[in-house]
Amino acid sequence: MDIEFDTDKDDANREKHGVSLAFGALVFSDPAYIVIPSIRPVDGEDRYKAVGIVEGKFWTAVHVYRGEAIRFLSVRRSNAGEERNYRGASG
């Protein structure tokens, strides 16, 4: 998987959420990860949230697809709704 992210956003994500945007690639390593569309006109592009478990905790990687690459916009601990979606999808 090719990943991309803005270095300024990476710094901001580290400050706010304690992890690099590159950490988002680990969310995709969960074999049961899910992708939730997060499409809002205000964003100006189709965004998605990948939710998966990394080291026993739920994480969400907000991203867009740019050709063959995944561009991470935010990586953070999942909220309760995202955890419910994951649990519901995995049975």
RODO-2510 file (C-alpha; in nm, 4 decimals, decimal comma):
residues 91
     n   res          X          Y          Z
     1     m     0,0000     0,0000     0,0000
     2     d     0,1334     0,3423    -0,0931
     3     i     0,0626     0,6023     0,1732
     4     e     0,0823     0,9791     0,1628
     5     f     0,0289     1,2588     0,4131
     6     d     0,1093     1,6232     0,4620
     7     t     0,4018     1,6756     0,7017
     8     d     0,2320     1,9723     0,8709
     9     k    -0,0805     1,7620     0,9288
    10     d     0,1439     1,4853     1,0595
    11     d     0,2912     1,7213     1,3188
    12     a    -0,0575     1,8381     1,4178
    13     n    -0,1837     1,4786     1,4424
    14     r     0,1099     1,3800     1,6658
    15     e     0,0327     1,6759     1,8915
    16     k    -0,3428     1,6149     1,9090
    17     h    -0,3669     1,2339     1,8975
    18     g    -0,0212     1,1110     1,9955
    19     v     0,0543     0,9173     1,6775
    20     s     0,1961     0,9853     1,3332
    21     l    -0,0316     0,9722     1,0313
    22     a     0,1840     0,6816     0,9111
    23     f     0,0365     0,4823     1,2035
    24     g    -0,2798     0,4675     0,9923
    25     a    -0,1224     0,1925     0,7815
    26     l    -0,1402    -0,0335     1,0886
    27     v    -0,5190     0,0042     1,0951
    28     f    -0,5259    -0,1629     0,7540
    29     s    -0,3175    -0,4521     0,8880
    30     d    -0,6136    -0,5684     1,1010
    31     p    -0,7625    -0,8495     0,8888
    32     a    -1,1127    -0,7447     1,0005
    33     y    -1,0787    -0,3683     0,9449
    34     i    -1,3814    -0,1895     0,8024
    35     v    -1,4149     0,1214     0,5872
    36     i    -1,6960     0,3668     0,6561
    37     p    -1,7779     0,6369     0,3993
    38     s    -1,7578     0,9849     0,5502
    39     i    -1,8747     1,1859     0,2543
    40     r    -1,9793     1,5436     0,3282
    41     p    -2,0134     1,8225     0,0716
    42     v    -1,8223     2,0599     0,3000
    43     d    -1,5075     1,8457     0,2641
    44     g    -1,4958     1,8873    -0,1111
    45     e    -1,3830     1,5259    -0,1629
    46     d    -1,4945     1,1753    -0,0683
    47     r    -1,3401     1,0805     0,2658
    48     y    -1,3422     0,7448     0,4368
    49     k    -1,2744     0,6122     0,7849
    50     a    -1,0897     0,2839     0,8256
    51     v    -1,1525     0,1311     1,1684
    52     g    -0,9366    -0,1487     1,3010
    53     i    -0,7684    -0,2864     1,6089
    54     v    -0,4007    -0,2160     1,6692
    55     e    -0,2359    -0,3553     1,9808
    56     g    -0,5765    -0,4291     2,1363
    57     k    -0,7223    -0,0792     2,0854
    58     f    -0,9594     0,0627     1,8268
    59     w    -0,8114     0,3195     1,5889
    60     t    -0,9646     0,5215     1,3070
    61     a    -0,7708     0,6414     1,0029
    62     v    -0,9515     0,9156     0,8102
    63     h    -0,8279     0,9057     0,4526
    64     v    -0,8885     0,9739     0,0848
    65     y    -0,7859     0,7704    -0,2161
    66     r    -0,5456     0,9377    -0,4568
    67     g    -0,4919     0,6999    -0,7458
    68     e    -0,3119     0,3960    -0,6023
    69     a    -0,2221     0,5785    -0,2797
    70     i    -0,4051     0,6268     0,0459
    71     r    -0,3631     0,9802     0,1816
    72     f    -0,4126     0,9997     0,5573
    73     l    -0,5816     1,3102     0,6939
    74     s    -0,6197     1,2081     1,0589
    75     v    -0,5426     0,9030     1,2725
    76     r    -0,6981     0,8796     1,6173
    77     r    -0,8577     0,6486     1,8710
    78     s    -1,2005     0,5386     1,7527
    79     n    -1,5163     0,6786     1,9054
    80     a    -1,7972     0,4611     2,0443
    81     g    -1,9976     0,4701     1,7211
    82     e    -1,7020     0,3590     1,5120
    83     e    -1,6366     0,0723     1,7552
    84     r    -2,0028    -0,0341     1,7278
    85     n    -1,9790    -0,0309     1,3478
    86     y    -1,6689    -0,2495     1,3634
    87     r    -1,8263    -0,4954     1,6087
    88     g    -2,1463    -0,5076     1,4009
    89     a    -1,9552    -0,5817     1,0820
    90     s    -1,7436    -0,8550     1,2375
    91     g    -2,0424    -1,0432     1,3703
***
